[in-house]
Structures are given as structure tokens and as C-alpha cells.
Amino acid sequence: MLKEKEMWLDDEKRKSQLDKATNEAETAFFGFQQVPRERKADRVLQHFNSVAQHYDFMNSLLSFGIHHLWKRTAVRMLNLNPGDRVLDVCGGTGDLAILAAGDTGSDGRVIVYDINRAMMQAGLHKVTRKDIEDRIRYVQGNAESISFPDRHFEAAMVGFGIRNVTNMKQGFEEMYRVLKPGGKMMCLEFSKPTFLPFRWLYDIYSFYIMPFLGELIAGSRKAYTHLPESIRMFPLPDELSELLKEIGFSQITYKKLTNGIAVIHLAVK
């Protein structure tokens, strides 16, 4: 059984990983593995191709449905206005986009922007079912090079996706670039539970039960082993806040959810 110190990186190792995720180092982390930097995007594509058809079901199963509450809370905290244009980076199957489209109304537009076509296709039926097809558009592209002009959106958001971007800082810089002055950025990501006994239970669930269910239901133990590993490589809230400040964001705040399992980060350009 993995010990906690092997599950959660200490400050020095986490800083080293963050440095790799924000510069041009020769290698990048894919979970706990180090891979050639130019290969990480391919590994991420393969990973999500393997889980796309089961992604929404597994999210609901593994989170006991609570991820829907997290997402509703995160989009509500963006305080979107009717007519806003919103970019959903690493938008996947569109959960955040659907919520945002409800807030921006018939005159608003939400762009689901994701490198993985299979993930976007897996979520198309949800948009059709909610009769908001005319408000949501899909663009396949890399978060490190967003194919929209400067100062184009009132809001940009990313949910459970930025940790998979090879150069995480560049991904945030691109979101900053496409935001209008005064535009808001929201990042919803997993983090480290604060209460130690709860963290122990969470670790056991993450490293033993989740991979078992992933293999049993989705046919991929590897994909659901990568998930908890990538979570433990991600910066803690204060560290991410410092990175956002370096990029130029202001009014940076964060809100911990469910004992810190997930965190909503908000910032303004």
C-alpha cells in the first residue's frame, strides 16, 4: 500500500513539478511518470479517447454525483450576465458550458474548446436534449494556443482539465489573453483534502477503489490510476494563486469544496 508521503508530493517535489509544467523543460509529468515533453499531448489524447464514452457516467459514479454540485457552484460564482461570451477551455463533454449557456441567455455564446474530439462528441446529446444548440459552439484546439483573438470573451473557465495541459502557465496565459479587460477567469480543480483522517480515506478510495471500478466498468485501470496521480501533482491553492498573479490576474480568490477535494479559483483580468 502506498504511504501518504508517496501519494502527496512534499513542497519541494511539487514545486519541481510546477516548474516543469510552466516552462520548457525537456520532460513533463503524466501522472507520476515523466515523459518527453513533446509526447505528453499524445498521451493525454490517448487517455481521454479511452474514457470518452464512459466519462460522464464514471464521473457521477466515482464522485457520488457531487461533481454536479461543484460545477453549478463554480459557474454561479462567475456571475455571468445575459449576452456574455464565454470560453470553456478543456470543455470536454460540456457540463460547464451547458450551465453557462443557461446564465448567458439566448443572446450569449459559449465555446467548448478541447483538444479531444471524442470527448466533445460524447457530450453533444446533452446539448440537444436541453434545446440550447444555438448558444453553444465547439472548437477543437490546444489550450496552449487558443484560436481566438485578444480581448474577445467576458469570461473563461476550465474545469478539471488544466492539470493535463503540458505547459499549464501558457494555458492560463492564453485565457488571460482572450479575456476582455475586467473579464473573469474560473478554474475548478481537484486538490488536497484538509482533514487528515478524511484524506486517508480519500487516498485509499483514489488509489485502490477507483482503478478497480475503472477497469470493471470502463475497461481501463490505467486511465483511473492516472486520474488520482495527476491530482496529486497539481499545485495547492496558494501556489496556483501565485502563478495567476505572475500572469497578471488580480482579485484572485479561491473556495474549497467538500473538505478541499475540489477548489474553485476566481480571478479578474
C-alpha positions, 0 to 999 in steps of 0.5 A: 500500500502506498504511504501518504508521503508517496501519494502527496508530493512534499513542497519541494517535489511539487514545486519541481513539478510546477516548474516543469509544467510552466516552462520548457523543460525537456520532460513533463509529468503524466501522472507520476511518470515523466515523459518527453515533453513533446509526447505528453499531448499524445498521451493525454489524447490517448487517455481521454479517447479511452474514457470518452464514452464512459466519462460522464457516467464514471464521473457521477459514479466515482464522485457520488454525483457531487461533481454536479454540485461543484460545477453549478457552484463554480459557474454561479460564482462567475456571475455571468450576465445575459449576452456574455461570451464565454470560453470553456477551455478543456470543455470536454463533454460540456457540463460547464458550458451547458450551465453557462449557456443557461446564465448567458441567455439566448443572446450569449455564446459559449465555446467548448474548446478541447483538444479531444474530439471524442470527448466533445462528441460524447457530450453533444446529446446533452446539448440537444436534449436541453434545446440550447444548440444555438448558444453553444459552439465547439472548437477543437484546439490546444489550450496552449494556443487558443484560436481566438483573438485578444480581448474577445470573451467576458469570461473563461473557465476550465474545469478539471482539465488544466492539470493535463495541459503540458505547459499549464502557465501558457494555458492560463496565459492564453485565457488571460489573453482572450479575456476582455479587460475586467473579464473573469477567469474560473478554474475548478480543480481537484486538490488536497483534502484538509482533514487528515483522517478524511484524506486517508480515506480519500487516498485509499478510495483514489488509489485502490477503489477507483482503478478497480471500478475503472477497469470493471466498468470502463475497461481501463485501470490505467486511465483511473490510476492516472486520474488520482496521480495527476491530482496529486501533482497539481499545485495547492491553492496558494501556489496556483494563486501565485502563478495567476498573479505572475500572469497578471490576474488580480482579485484572485480568490479561491473556495474549497469544496467538500473538505478541499477535494475540489477548489474553485479559483476566481480571478479578474483580468 
